[in-house]
Structure formats: structure tokens, C-alpha cells
Amino acid sequence: MMAPSLDLSLQFGTFPGAAEHRRVLTAARVRRWVAMALTGPAEIAVRIVGASEGQALNRQYRGKDYATNVLTFDYARQPVVAADLVLCGPVVEREAREQGKTLEAHYAHLLVHGTLHAQGWDHEAGEREAAEMEALEVLLLGALGHANPY
């Protein structure tokens, strides 16, 4: 079975330590992680931002005045998934350190997570939906060679 087509754009903002994030987030890795979570064709932009840009976007679009790890902006699901995934590099790095994960493993998880959101998965819609989404993430990350992120 062929993987769904993926038109991927990878962008980096400027923030302290961004070079390490660029090293970890090669286009090939990001493509592999996003594609693993897709069930159909997609056009996805992945942007890695600093804390101030992450906070501004979270405040503007979610009304929450702090930088969060990943924001998913989904514009269409059919016939092609169209979405932007915005990840806050400093938050991802801090969480990885706190959770005892590599930066690579945490990015893999958050990109799979964001890609599932772009396709309509919503862990905030109830306990059953959250459990199903988490189980799928564990399965997909295992297929990518990463441990259970939970």
C-alpha cells in the first residue's frame, strides 16, 4: 500500500538554540512522522517558532496567554487535508527534558499528534476519544521506532 501524498513545508523561526532543532528536524524525518499519521493526501506546513511567537499565536487563536507545545490550524479535511502545525521549540525542548525524552522523540510525538488533530481527532472531546487518540499515537510512534510517549 502506498503512503498518501504529502506536500510538506518546513519553516523555522528565530530563537535561541534553533540550530539544534534544525539538526533534529530534517525534512526527511518530519515527512516520515507526518506521513505516518495521514490517512489521505495532505498539504501541511510545519513551523518551529520561538516562545514569543508561540505565545502570541496561542493568545490570538485560543485565548490562552502562554506558549504551548503544538498548535494545529486545520483548514480542510476533504478532499485533501490542509493544515499548519506550529510547534514552539523552547516549549518542546523543556518538555522533552522534563519528561526524560530526546528532542527527536518528543517532536515525533507532537507531529503525529498535530497531524491527527488536522484530520479531526480531538482528545478534548471526551474520555473515550482521548483514549482512542492516545492509543493510536502509541501505535504510530511504535511503528516509527519510538517508545510510548505517555
N, C-alpha and C positions, 0 to 999 in steps of 0.2 A: 504494500500500500504506500502510495506517495504522500509525502507531507504536504499540507496545504501551502499555497503560495503565500509569501510574506514579503511585502515591500517595507523595509525597515530603515528608519533614520535614527542615527545615534548622535546625540549632541551633548556637549559638556559646557557647563557654565564655569566661571572662575571662582575658586575658593581655595583656602589653604589645604594642601595635601591632595589637590586634584590629580596630580601626576600619578599617584598610586592607584587612584580609582580608574584612570585611563588604562593603566597597565593591566588591571584585573578585568576591566570591561572591554575586551576586544570585541570587534564586530562579530566575529565567528561565535564567540561564547554567548553573547547577547542574542544572536539569531537562534542559536540552538535552544536556549532556555525559553524564549518566547514561543518558538515554533512548537516545542513540546506541549505547550498548554493550548494550542489552537485546534479547533475542530473544523475550521474552514479558512478561506482566504482572508488576508488581513493587510491593512496599511497602518503601521504603528510607528509612532515617533517615541523614542526613549530619550529623555533629557535628564542629565545629572546636574543638580543645582546646589548652590551653597545655602547656608541657613537663612539668610535674609530673603532670598527669592522663594525658598520653600515656605517660610512663614507668611510672606505676602500672598502667595497663591492659596494657602490653606485658609487664611483670614478672608480673602476675597470670595472664594468659592464654597467654603464650608463654614464660615463664620467662627473659626477656631484660630486664636491668635498665638500659634506656635508652629514650628516646623515639624512636619510628620515624615515618616519614612517613605511612603509612596502615595501619590495621588493618581487616580485613574480618571481620565476625561474620555468618556466613550461617546462617540458622535453617531455611529451607525453600527448595526449588528448584521444586517442583511442588505444586499447580497454579499457584502464584504465588511468585515469588522474594521472600523476606522476609529483609532484612539490615540491619545497621547498618554504616556506613562511618565510621570515626573517623580524622580527619586532624589531625596535630599542626602547628598553624600555624607556630610558630617553626622547626620542622624543615623544613617545606615552604619557608618563606621563605629559610632558609640554603642549602638545596639549589638553589633557583632561582638565587640569587646566584652560588653556586659553579659552576653549570652554564651560566651566561650566558643564562638563560631569564627571561621575565617570570613574575611570580607567577601570572598568569592561565593561561599556557601550562602551567606545572607542575601547577597544580590540575586543569586539564582532563585532563592525562595521568593523574594519580593517581586521579581519579574514574572515568575509563574503566577503568583497571587494577583498582581495587577492585570495580567493577561486574562485570567479567569474573570475578574471583575468586568473587563471590557466586553466579555461575552455574556454578561448577565448574572454571573454568580454573585451572591450577596450574603456574606456571613452575618450581617446585621439584621437580616430578615427573620431571624428566629433560630432557636437552638438546633433544630433538625437541619436547616440549611447550612448553618455554621459547621456542624459535624460532617456533613457531606462534602463541603468545600475543603475542610481540613484534610479529610481522608483522601480526596483527590490530589491535593497538594503533596501529601506524603508519598502517594503512589508515583506521581510525576517526578518528584525530586529523587526518589529511589531509582527510577529509570535513568536519571541523569547522573547517578553515582553519588548523590548527596544523602546524608542522614536525615531522619525525621526532624523537621525544624521545630517541632513543638516539644 
